[in-house]
Amino acid sequence: MHGAAAILKSFAWLAVLAFAIGFFGVLAFHQPTRAMASNVAAEPAVASGPASADWNLPKHI
């Protein structure tokens, strides 16, 4: 292997190791809160829109 490829390979292994530690750490220590689980569709969403009819005025250039 050439020198640059060996260096890039070591950085790639370091990135894979860091990703695996972070990913499995989140899986191991993350505990979802009850508020997130119980608040799903508790209240229907209200459709938002413009407060007045002035939002779509014609533009004069």
C-alpha atoms as one frame of an Amber mdcrd trajectory, in Angstrom:
protein
   0.000   0.000   0.000   1.186   3.516  -0.685   1.792   5.955   2.160  -1.297
   8.091   1.504  -3.585   5.069   1.278  -2.288   3.711   4.585  -2.944   7.030
   6.319  -6.437   7.289   4.836  -7.170   3.704   5.840  -6.223   4.440   9.445
  -8.486   7.515   9.461 -11.314   5.468   7.969 -10.965   2.848  10.721 -10.916
   5.624  13.325 -14.119   7.091  11.848 -15.817   3.674  11.818 -14.801   3.058
  15.429 -16.012   6.508  16.551 -19.335   6.047  14.768 -19.851   2.599  16.303
 -19.050   3.835  19.818 -21.417   6.801  19.435 -24.230   4.807  17.861 -24.162
   1.973  20.362 -23.702   4.451  23.207 -26.911   6.215  22.229 -28.726   2.893
  21.975 -27.439   1.829  25.380 -28.022   5.036  27.359 -30.914   6.818  25.674
 -34.188   6.429  27.549 -37.219   8.011  25.879 -39.272  10.143  28.210 -42.884
   9.392  28.944 -43.912  12.865  27.789 -42.692  12.150  24.268 -44.537   8.843
  24.102 -47.819  10.018  25.638 -48.142  13.333  23.784 -48.627  11.784  20.349
 -51.842  13.060  18.722 -53.204  14.360  22.026 -54.669  17.400  20.307 -55.507
  17.842  16.627 -53.302  20.282  14.782 -54.802  23.626  13.871 -54.250  24.710
  10.297 -52.243  27.895  10.208 -52.705  30.617   7.657 -52.333  34.337   7.104
 -53.934  36.605   9.690 -55.366  38.978   7.091 -56.046  39.240   3.375 -53.085
  41.625   2.895 -50.583  38.834   2.350 -51.294  38.406  -1.361 -51.410  41.972
  -2.657 -50.562  42.522  -6.330 -47.037  43.726  -6.951 -46.511  46.835  -9.057
 -43.057  47.134 -10.529
